[in-house]
Amino acid sequence: MQSPSSLTKARPLQAWQVIVGGICGLILTIGLARFAYTPLLPLMQAQAGLSDVAGGWLASINYLGYMSGALLAAWIDDARLRQRLYSCGLILSLVVTALMGLSGNFWVWALSRYLGGLCGAAGMLLGSGLVLNWLMRHGRRPELGLHFTGLGLGIVVSALGAFVMSGLLMTWAQQWLGFASLGLLFLLPAWRWRPPVPPTLTGTHAAPSAPSRRWMGLMTLMYFCAGWGFVISATFTVAIVERQPLLAGQGPWAWALVGLAATPAVFLWDKLARRWSELTALLLAFALQTLSVLLPAWSNSLGAALAGAFLYGATFIGIVSLTLALVGRRAPNNPGKAMARLTLSYGLAQVCAPALAGAMAQASGSYRGALWITAAVLALGMGLLLALRRLPAEP
């Protein structure tokens, strides 16, 4: 296979190719290697005997892998190494997805979820950093909204894939293998259209302006709250719906609605950020995501579940996109490294929250307590954003 540099010399990539390749990379590393677990969790509980506690631990192990990948990305300065690791993540995503269906052993699942977390970090941080760097170097608008449609599309792919395969009466193991096969469709464009690294870019130059320690500290704490709000719904949306007697069988539809809401929402959040500022748009996104958590906590109705899923999908994508683009622009020579440092707090929340939620659900038989705690954490995030808005304008 040709090296990225030789491909660049022979046929320079167009902007649409870089964006489409990045979107496919997110579908592969996040949508399948990570998000397929959400619609398949109830089926694994019913057919493979997976408990609430074990299900929560698998989600936490996945995010432990994600945080490990973020630590690695925060340490790497060499641009070519970042691209090589991103390439490895694309291929490994298929392997870990298939591994879930090849064994019924919890520790094999745990290994798969940990490696899947590493793949997610490769796609989310290394891949997004490469895309943002390419956009800035080629005079394009330094926003990641269009790129992050891959997150919403990844959810849609995982939801519709689970729905179709369940209709074919495929077992949980067969569905994991089916998702691995589906991933081959996204591997080719993701691999062929990886953003090239120019020979002169080393990634070691200092950023032209660095944010203050206080600004970065508040952003880090805020992103921890965002990670907590993200992971509870990302892990348990389908399980919460399926646990209601009158809503059994509706879980995949709620998960599909999350993806359908997320895919176009990124454009709206970019527009709002340009009009109001990123911090104001983030504050609105946090408020709406808090409502998305409270709705299923207040009511067991299908309407509340679907409204919560819709608001969650429309907001988490905006929070991720706006935050990573805002921080990445402060380090144009190595945006992936800056994103990774901030994401460590996001990953820490993703390790803690699912394990706590799973234990609470098993003890009480309901996810309602975990939802109330999540709403409180998101409210804290809103307070941190208000504090950020009161700081002097950053250069």
C-alpha positions as CSV (number, residue, x, y, z in Angstrom):
1,M,0.0,0.0,0.0
2,Q,1.3,3.4,-0.9
3,S,2.5,5.8,1.8
4,P,0.5,8.9,2.6
5,S,3.2,11.2,1.2
6,S,3.3,9.4,-2.2
7,L,-0.5,9.6,-2.5
8,T,-0.3,13.3,-1.8
9,K,2.3,13.9,-4.5
10,A,0.3,11.8,-7.1
11,R,-3.1,13.2,-6.4
12,P,-3.6,16.0,-3.8
13,L,-6.7,15.5,-1.7
14,Q,-9.7,17.8,-2.1
15,A,-11.5,19.2,1.0
16,W,-14.6,17.0,0.5
17,Q,-12.3,13.9,0.4
18,V,-10.7,14.9,3.7
19,I,-14.1,15.5,5.3
20,V,-15.7,12.3,4.0
21,G,-12.6,10.3,5.0
22,G,-12.8,11.8,8.5
23,I,-16.5,11.1,8.8
24,C,-16.0,7.5,7.8
25,G,-13.2,7.2,10.3
26,L,-15.5,8.4,13.1
27,I,-18.2,6.0,12.0
28,L,-15.7,3.1,12.2
29,T,-13.8,4.0,15.4
30,I,-16.7,5.5,17.3
31,G,-19.9,4.4,15.7
32,L,-19.0,0.7,15.4
33,A,-16.1,0.0,17.8
34,R,-17.9,1.9,20.6
35,F,-21.5,2.8,19.9
36,A,-22.6,-0.7,18.7
37,Y,-22.4,-1.7,22.4
38,T,-25.4,0.5,23.3
39,P,-28.1,-1.1,21.1
40,L,-26.6,-4.6,21.8
41,L,-26.4,-4.2,25.6
42,P,-30.1,-5.3,26.3
43,L,-29.6,-8.3,23.9
44,M,-26.4,-9.3,25.7
45,Q,-28.2,-9.1,29.0
46,A,-31.0,-11.2,27.8
47,Q,-29.1,-13.9,25.8
48,A,-25.5,-13.8,27.3
49,G,-26.4,-13.3,31.0
50,L,-24.6,-9.9,31.2
51,S,-25.6,-8.2,34.5
52,D,-26.2,-4.5,35.0
53,V,-23.0,-4.2,37.0
54,A,-21.0,-6.1,34.4
55,G,-22.6,-4.0,31.6
56,G,-21.6,-0.8,33.4
57,W,-18.0,-2.1,34.0
58,L,-17.6,-2.9,30.3
59,A,-18.6,0.6,29.4
60,S,-16.2,2.0,32.0
61,I,-13.4,-0.2,30.7
62,N,-14.1,1.1,27.2
63,Y,-13.6,4.6,28.4
64,L,-10.5,3.6,30.4
65,G,-9.1,2.6,27.0
66,Y,-10.2,5.9,25.6
67,M,-8.5,7.8,28.4
68,S,-5.3,5.7,27.8
69,G,-5.5,6.8,24.2
70,A,-6.0,10.4,25.2
71,L,-2.9,10.2,27.4
72,L,-0.9,8.8,24.5
73,A,-2.2,11.5,22.1
74,A,-1.4,14.2,24.7
75,W,2.3,13.0,24.7
76,I,2.9,12.7,21.0
77,D,4.4,15.6,19.1
78,D,5.4,13.9,15.8
79,A,2.8,14.4,13.2
80,R,3.7,11.3,11.2
81,L,3.4,9.1,14.3
82,R,0.0,10.6,15.0
83,Q,-1.1,9.6,11.5
84,R,0.3,6.1,11.8
85,L,-1.5,5.5,15.1
86,Y,-4.7,6.8,13.5
87,S,-4.3,4.3,10.7
88,C,-3.8,1.5,13.2
89,G,-6.9,2.6,15.0
90,L,-9.0,2.3,11.8
91,I,-8.0,-1.4,11.2
92,L,-8.1,-2.3,14.9
93,S,-11.7,-1.1,15.1
94,L,-12.8,-4.0,12.9
95,V,-10.8,-6.5,14.9
96,V,-12.2,-5.5,18.3
97,T,-15.8,-5.3,17.0
98,A,-15.5,-8.9,15.7
99,L,-13.8,-10.0,18.9
100,M,-17.0,-9.2,20.9
101,G,-18.9,-11.8,18.9
102,L,-16.2,-14.5,19.0
103,S,-16.4,-15.2,22.8
104,G,-18.9,-15.2,25.7
105,N,-16.1,-14.6,28.2
106,F,-16.3,-11.4,30.2
107,W,-12.5,-10.8,30.1
108,V,-12.5,-11.2,26.3
109,W,-15.2,-8.6,26.2
110,A,-13.3,-6.4,28.6
111,L,-10.2,-6.6,26.3
112,S,-12.3,-5.7,23.3
113,R,-13.9,-2.7,25.1
114,Y,-10.4,-1.5,26.2
115,L,-8.9,-1.7,22.7
116,G,-12.1,-0.2,21.3
117,G,-11.5,2.8,23.6
118,L,-8.0,3.2,22.1
119,C,-9.6,3.1,18.7
120,G,-12.1,5.8,19.7
121,A,-9.3,8.0,20.9
122,A,-7.5,7.5,17.6
123,G,-10.6,8.5,15.6
124,M,-11.8,11.3,17.9
125,L,-8.5,13.0,18.8
126,L,-5.8,12.0,16.3
127,G,-8.2,11.9,13.3
128,S,-10.0,15.1,14.2
129,G,-6.7,16.8,14.9
130,L,-5.4,15.8,11.5
131,V,-8.6,17.1,9.8
132,L,-8.5,20.4,11.7
133,N,-4.9,21.0,10.9
134,W,-5.5,20.3,7.2
135,L,-8.4,22.7,7.2
136,M,-6.3,25.5,8.8
137,R,-3.3,24.9,6.5
138,H,-5.5,25.1,3.4
139,G,-7.3,28.3,4.4
140,R,-10.6,26.6,5.2
141,R,-12.9,27.6,8.1
142,P,-11.4,26.0,11.2
143,E,-14.6,24.3,12.4
144,L,-15.3,20.7,13.0
145,G,-19.0,20.6,12.8
146,L,-19.2,18.9,9.4
147,H,-16.5,16.4,10.4
148,F,-18.4,15.5,13.6
149,T,-21.5,14.5,11.6
150,G,-19.6,11.2,11.7
151,L,-20.6,10.8,15.3
152,G,-24.3,11.2,14.6
153,L,-24.1,9.0,11.5
154,G,-22.2,6.4,13.6
155,I,-25.1,6.2,16.0
156,V,-27.6,5.9,13.1
157,V,-25.5,3.1,11.6
158,S,-25.3,1.2,14.9
159,A,-29.1,1.7,15.6
160,L,-30.3,0.7,12.2
161,G,-27.8,-2.1,11.9
162,A,-29.1,-3.6,15.2
163,F,-32.7,-3.1,14.2
164,V,-32.2,-4.9,10.8
165,M,-30.2,-7.7,12.3
166,S,-32.7,-8.2,15.2
167,G,-35.4,-8.4,12.6
168,L,-33.4,-11.2,10.9
169,L,-33.4,-13.0,14.4
170,M,-29.6,-12.8,14.6
171,T,-28.1,-13.5,18.0
172,W,-26.0,-11.0,19.9
173,A,-22.8,-12.7,18.7
174,Q,-23.9,-12.7,15.1
175,Q,-24.8,-9.1,15.3
176,W,-21.3,-8.1,16.5
177,L,-19.8,-10.0,13.6
178,G,-22.3,-8.3,11.3
179,F,-21.1,-4.9,12.5
180,A,-17.5,-5.9,11.9
181,S,-18.4,-6.8,8.3
182,L,-20.3,-3.6,7.9
183,G,-17.2,-1.7,9.0
184,L,-15.4,-2.8,5.8
185,L,-17.6,-0.3,3.9
186,F,-16.1,2.6,5.8
187,L,-12.5,1.4,6.1
188,L,-11.6,2.1,2.4
189,P,-12.6,5.8,2.2
190,A,-11.3,6.4,5.8
191,W,-8.0,4.9,4.9
192,R,-7.5,6.3,1.4
193,W,-8.5,9.9,2.3
194,R,-6.5,10.3,5.5
195,P,-5.3,13.9,5.8
196,P,-1.7,14.0,4.6
197,V,1.2,15.3,6.7
198,P,3.4,17.8,5.0
199,P,7.2,17.1,5.2
200,T,7.8,20.4,7.0
201,L,5.3,19.9,9.8
202,T,6.9,18.5,12.9
203,G,4.2,19.4,15.5
204,T,6.8,20.8,17.9
205,H,6.3,24.5,17.4
206,A,4.7,26.5,20.2
207,A,1.2,27.7,19.7
208,P,1.1,31.4,18.7
209,S,-1.0,32.2,21.8
210,A,-1.8,30.0,24.8
211,P,-4.8,30.3,27.1
212,S,-4.3,31.2,30.7
213,R,-4.1,28.4,33.3
214,R,-7.3,29.5,34.9
215,W,-9.1,29.4,31.5
216,M,-7.8,26.0,30.8
217,G,-8.6,24.7,34.3
218,L,-12.2,25.8,34.0
219,M,-12.5,24.3,30.5
220,T,-11.1,21.0,31.8
221,L,-13.6,20.9,34.7
222,M,-16.4,21.8,32.3
223,Y,-15.5,19.1,29.9
224,F,-15.5,16.6,32.8
225,C,-19.1,17.5,33.4
226,A,-19.8,17.1,29.7
227,G,-18.2,13.7,29.7
228,W,-20.4,12.6,32.6
229,G,-23.5,13.8,30.8
230,F,-22.5,12.2,27.5
231,V,-21.6,8.7,28.8
232,I,-24.7,7.9,30.8
233,S,-27.0,8.5,27.8
234,A,-24.6,7.0,25.3
235,T,-24.4,3.8,27.4
236,F,-27.8,3.3,28.8
237,T,-30.3,5.1,26.5
238,V,-31.6,1.8,25.0
239,A,-31.5,-0.1,28.3
240,I,-33.5,2.7,30.0
241,V,-36.2,2.5,27.4
242,E,-36.3,-1.3,27.2
243,R,-36.6,-1.5,31.0
244,Q,-40.1,0.2,30.9
245,P,-42.7,-2.6,30.4
246,L,-44.8,-0.5,28.0
247,L,-41.7,0.5,26.0
248,A,-40.2,-2.9,25.3
249,G,-38.8,-3.1,21.8
250,Q,-38.7,0.7,21.3
251,G,-35.1,1.1,22.5
252,P,-33.4,1.0,19.0
253,W,-35.8,3.7,17.8
254,A,-34.7,6.0,20.6
255,W,-31.0,5.3,19.8
256,A,-31.6,6.0,16.1
257,L,-33.3,9.3,17.1
258,V,-30.2,10.3,18.9
259,G,-28.1,9.9,15.8
260,L,-30.7,11.5,13.5
261,A,-30.8,14.6,15.8
262,A,-27.0,14.7,16.1
263,T,-26.2,14.6,12.4
264,P,-27.6,18.0,11.3
265,A,-27.3,19.7,14.7
266,V,-23.6,20.3,14.2
267,F,-24.3,22.9,11.6
268,L,-26.7,24.7,13.9
269,W,-24.2,24.9,16.7
270,D,-21.5,26.2,14.4
271,K,-23.9,28.9,13.3
272,L,-24.9,29.8,16.8
273,A,-21.2,30.0,17.9
274,R,-20.4,32.4,15.1
275,R,-23.3,34.6,16.1
276,W,-23.1,34.5,19.9
277,S,-19.6,33.0,20.7
278,E,-18.6,29.4,21.5
279,L,-19.1,29.8,25.3
280,T,-22.7,31.1,24.9
281,A,-23.6,28.3,22.5
282,L,-22.0,25.8,24.9
283,L,-24.1,27.2,27.8
284,L,-27.3,26.6,25.8
285,A,-26.2,23.1,24.8
286,F,-25.6,22.2,28.5
287,A,-29.0,23.5,29.4
288,L,-30.8,21.5,26.8
289,Q,-28.8,18.4,27.6
290,T,-29.8,18.7,31.3
291,L,-33.4,18.8,30.1
292,S,-32.7,15.6,28.0
293,V,-31.6,13.8,31.2
294,L,-34.5,15.1,33.4
295,L,-37.3,14.1,31.0
296,P,-36.9,10.3,31.3
297,A,-36.2,10.8,35.1
298,W,-39.6,12.6,35.4
299,S,-41.7,10.3,33.2
300,N,-41.7,6.7,32.0
301,S,-43.7,7.6,28.9
302,L,-42.5,7.0,25.3
303,G,-42.8,10.7,24.6
304,A,-40.4,11.6,27.4
305,A,-37.9,8.9,26.3
306,L,-38.0,10.0,22.7
307,A,-37.8,13.8,23.5
308,G,-34.9,13.1,25.8
309,A,-33.1,11.1,23.2
310,F,-33.7,13.8,20.6
311,L,-32.3,16.6,22.9
312,Y,-29.4,14.5,23.9
313,G,-28.4,13.7,20.3
314,A,-28.8,17.4,19.3
315,T,-26.6,18.7,22.2
316,F,-23.8,16.3,22.9
317,I,-22.5,16.7,19.4
318,G,-22.4,20.5,19.8
319,I,-20.6,20.3,23.1
320,V,-17.9,18.1,21.7
321,S,-17.5,19.9,18.4
322,L,-17.4,23.4,19.9
323,T,-15.1,22.5,22.7
324,L,-12.5,20.6,20.7
325,A,-12.5,23.2,17.9
326,L,-12.1,26.0,20.4
327,V,-9.2,24.4,22.1
328,G,-7.6,23.0,18.9
329,R,-7.5,26.5,17.4
330,R,-5.2,27.6,20.3
331,A,-2.6,25.0,19.1
332,P,-2.7,25.1,15.3
333,N,0.5,23.1,14.9
334,N,-0.7,20.2,17.0
335,P,-4.4,20.5,17.6
336,G,-4.8,16.8,18.4
337,K,-2.4,17.1,21.3
338,A,-4.3,20.1,22.8
339,M,-7.6,18.2,22.3
340,A,-6.2,15.1,24.0
341,R,-5.1,17.0,27.1
342,L,-8.6,18.4,27.6
343,T,-10.2,15.1,26.8
344,L,-8.4,13.4,29.7
345,S,-11.1,14.9,32.0
346,Y,-13.8,13.8,29.6
347,G,-12.4,10.3,29.7
348,L,-12.1,10.3,33.5
349,A,-15.9,11.0,33.8
350,Q,-16.6,8.3,31.3
351,V,-14.7,5.7,33.4
352,C,-16.5,6.7,36.6
353,A,-20.1,7.4,35.5
354,P,-21.1,4.0,33.9
355,A,-19.8,1.9,36.7
356,L,-21.7,4.0,39.3
357,A,-24.9,4.0,37.1
358,G,-24.8,0.3,36.6
359,A,-24.4,-0.4,40.3
360,M,-27.2,2.0,41.2
361,A,-29.5,0.4,38.6
362,Q,-28.8,-3.1,39.9
363,A,-29.5,-2.0,43.5
364,S,-32.7,-0.1,42.7
365,G,-33.9,-1.7,39.5
366,S,-34.0,1.7,37.8
367,Y,-31.7,4.2,36.2
368,R,-33.6,7.2,37.7
369,G,-31.1,7.9,40.5
370,A,-28.2,8.0,38.0
371,L,-30.2,10.4,35.8
372,W,-30.7,12.8,38.7
373,I,-27.0,12.7,39.5
374,T,-26.2,13.3,35.9
375,A,-28.5,16.4,35.8
376,A,-26.7,17.8,38.8
377,V,-23.3,17.3,37.2
378,L,-24.5,19.1,34.0
379,A,-25.8,22.0,36.1
380,L,-22.3,22.3,37.6
381,G,-20.9,22.4,34.1
382,M,-23.2,25.3,33.4
383,G,-21.8,27.2,36.4
384,L,-18.3,26.6,35.1
385,L,-19.3,28.1,31.7
386,L,-20.7,31.1,33.4
387,A,-17.4,31.6,35.2
388,L,-15.5,31.2,31.9
389,R,-17.7,33.9,30.3
390,R,-16.6,36.3,33.1
391,L,-12.9,35.9,32.4
392,P,-11.2,38.5,30.2
393,A,-11.3,37.7,26.5
394,E,-8.6,35.3,25.5
395,P,-6.2,36.2,22.7
